[in-house]
Amino acid sequence: MPSERVTLQSDGTAAVKRGGFGIGNVLIGLGLLALVAVIVFIVSSAHRDQALRTDAVTSAASDLAAQPPPPAPR
């Protein structure tokens, strides 16, 4: 919601300053929102990749543990 502030200067003129949300503020807000979305995507992608690697190692270790030991050399 725009607001106006009128100030009387020493030479008798009035200065009107208007404030409020402009298109620039909206674009900055959208840019920050997009930046946060990209950061969240990168972090969640890295977390998912780490979980896949952990599951692969766990699966491989389980497969090795389930196999019978090799015969002893003679």
Short mmCIF file of the C-alpha atoms (twelve columns), coordinates in Angstrom:
data_MODEL
# 
_entry.id   MODEL 
# 
loop_
_atom_site.group_PDB 
_atom_site.id 
_atom_site.type_symbol 
_atom_site.label_atom_id 
_atom_site.label_alt_id 
_atom_site.label_comp_id 
_atom_site.label_asym_id 
_atom_site.label_seq_id 
_atom_site.Cartn_x 
_atom_site.Cartn_y 
_atom_site.Cartn_z 
_atom_site.pdbx_PDB_model_num 
ATOM 1  C CA . MET A 1  0.000  0.000   0.000  1 
ATOM 2  C CA . PRO A 2  1.661  3.259   -1.072 1 
ATOM 3  C CA . SER A 3  2.271  5.990   1.444  1 
ATOM 4  C CA . GLU A 4  3.080  9.656   0.982  1 
ATOM 5  C CA . ARG A 5  5.201  11.906  3.150  1 
ATOM 6  C CA . VAL A 6  5.153  15.654  2.615  1 
ATOM 7  C CA . THR A 7  7.980  17.747  4.018  1 
ATOM 8  C CA . LEU A 8  8.223  21.513  3.920  1 
ATOM 9  C CA . GLN A 9  11.673 22.722  2.948  1 
ATOM 10 C CA . SER A 10 13.355 25.899  4.171  1 
ATOM 11 C CA . ASP A 11 12.750 27.732  0.883  1 
ATOM 12 C CA . GLY A 12 8.985  27.220  1.201  1 
ATOM 13 C CA . THR A 13 8.610  24.372  -1.292 1 
ATOM 14 C CA . ALA A 14 7.018  21.091  -0.422 1 
ATOM 15 C CA . ALA A 15 8.624  17.767  -1.221 1 
ATOM 16 C CA . VAL A 16 6.405  14.711  -1.606 1 
ATOM 17 C CA . LYS A 17 8.031  11.313  -1.085 1 
ATOM 18 C CA . ARG A 18 6.091  8.260   -2.088 1 
ATOM 19 C CA . GLY A 19 6.882  4.785   -0.810 1 
ATOM 20 C CA . GLY A 20 5.461  1.332   -1.164 1 
ATOM 21 C CA . PHE A 21 5.955  -1.855  -3.089 1 
ATOM 22 C CA . GLY A 22 7.219  -1.276  -6.582 1 
ATOM 23 C CA . ILE A 23 7.946  -3.655  -9.417 1 
ATOM 24 C CA . GLY A 24 11.608 -3.639  -8.398 1 
ATOM 25 C CA . ASN A 25 10.812 -5.001  -4.951 1 
ATOM 26 C CA . VAL A 26 8.607  -7.682  -6.474 1 
ATOM 27 C CA . LEU A 27 11.379 -8.742  -8.881 1 
ATOM 28 C CA . ILE A 28 13.922 -8.877  -6.056 1 
ATOM 29 C CA . GLY A 29 11.541 -11.028 -4.030 1 
ATOM 30 C CA . LEU A 30 10.995 -13.421 -6.932 1 
ATOM 31 C CA . GLY A 31 14.737 -13.623 -7.544 1 
ATOM 32 C CA . LEU A 32 15.399 -14.504 -3.911 1 
ATOM 33 C CA . LEU A 33 12.639 -17.105 -3.975 1 
ATOM 34 C CA . ALA A 34 14.163 -18.697 -7.093 1 
ATOM 35 C CA . LEU A 35 17.603 -18.714 -5.447 1 
ATOM 36 C CA . VAL A 36 16.243 -20.494 -2.377 1 
ATOM 37 C CA . ALA A 37 14.468 -23.048 -4.595 1 
ATOM 38 C CA . VAL A 38 17.710 -23.816 -6.464 1 
ATOM 39 C CA . ILE A 39 19.648 -24.215 -3.210 1 
ATOM 40 C CA . VAL A 40 16.997 -26.565 -1.788 1 
ATOM 41 C CA . PHE A 41 17.076 -28.638 -4.991 1 
ATOM 42 C CA . ILE A 42 20.877 -28.962 -4.910 1 
ATOM 43 C CA . VAL A 43 20.967 -29.934 -1.237 1 
ATOM 44 C CA . SER A 44 18.168 -32.493 -1.577 1 
ATOM 45 C CA . SER A 45 19.785 -33.963 -4.703 1 
ATOM 46 C CA . ALA A 46 23.111 -34.382 -2.894 1 
ATOM 47 C CA . HIS A 47 21.335 -35.991 0.055  1 
ATOM 48 C CA . ARG A 48 19.500 -38.424 -2.242 1 
ATOM 49 C CA . ASP A 49 22.759 -39.391 -4.009 1 
ATOM 50 C CA . GLN A 50 24.431 -40.043 -0.662 1 
ATOM 51 C CA . ALA A 51 21.506 -42.229 0.425  1 
ATOM 52 C CA . LEU A 52 21.754 -44.260 -2.802 1 
ATOM 53 C CA . ARG A 53 25.490 -44.839 -2.238 1 
ATOM 54 C CA . THR A 54 24.872 -45.879 1.360  1 
ATOM 55 C CA . ASP A 55 22.178 -48.336 0.275  1 
ATOM 56 C CA . ALA A 56 24.493 -49.805 -2.376 1 
ATOM 57 C CA . VAL A 57 27.302 -50.360 0.123  1 
ATOM 58 C CA . THR A 58 24.904 -51.864 2.651  1 
ATOM 59 C CA . SER A 59 23.482 -54.204 0.024  1 
ATOM 60 C CA . ALA A 60 26.938 -55.322 -1.095 1 
ATOM 61 C CA . ALA A 61 28.026 -55.967 2.488  1 
ATOM 62 C CA . SER A 62 24.875 -57.998 3.139  1 
ATOM 63 C CA . ASP A 63 25.497 -60.088 0.015  1 
ATOM 64 C CA . LEU A 64 29.064 -60.823 1.117  1 
ATOM 65 C CA . ALA A 65 27.964 -61.728 4.619  1 
ATOM 66 C CA . ALA A 66 25.348 -64.161 3.283  1 
ATOM 67 C CA . GLN A 67 27.833 -66.094 1.142  1 
ATOM 68 C CA . PRO A 68 29.596 -69.101 2.643  1 
ATOM 69 C CA . PRO A 69 33.275 -68.585 3.329  1 
ATOM 70 C CA . PRO A 70 35.683 -69.796 0.642  1 
ATOM 71 C CA . PRO A 71 37.417 -73.117 1.247  1 
ATOM 72 C CA . ALA A 72 40.729 -72.949 3.024  1 
ATOM 73 C CA . PRO A 73 43.804 -73.504 0.837  1 
ATOM 74 C CA . ARG A 74 45.536 -76.878 1.272  1 
# 
